Amino acid sequence: MARDERTYSESEIAERLRGLPGWSYRDGAIRRTYTTDGWPSTLMVVNAIGFGCEAASHHPDLTVSWSRVDVALNTHSAKGITDKDFETAELIQRTVLWNPPAGSALTGSPKPLAR
């Protein structure tokens, strides 16, 4: 285990997840399910997650179906949950649920791509 791969206890994980709505801890991973309105949106969500995680070099386990993407994160090398997992979850959350800010010239999608 590398020095920078401090693992968190279950109580510390629960505390950190308070800042990540929709995420939970189960079976050794932090998890979130995103629902979409169908296959095209699901593919966009998967590709957005894939791009960010590849750029970050930290990769979740994904389970993909027609209108759903299940995300599970843990740090295999550390055998637990590390800062890498929380930071990747935050990146995924910002990316998948992104909408233009109020007052933006961008209008955003009429329907959210994921929930």
Secondary structure, 3 states (H helix, E strand, C coil): CCCCCCCCCHHHHHHHHCCCCCCEEECCEEEEEEECCCHHHHHHHHHHHHHHHHHHCCCCEEEEECCEEEEEECECCCCECCHHHHHHHHHHHHHHCCCCCCCCCCCCCCCCCCC
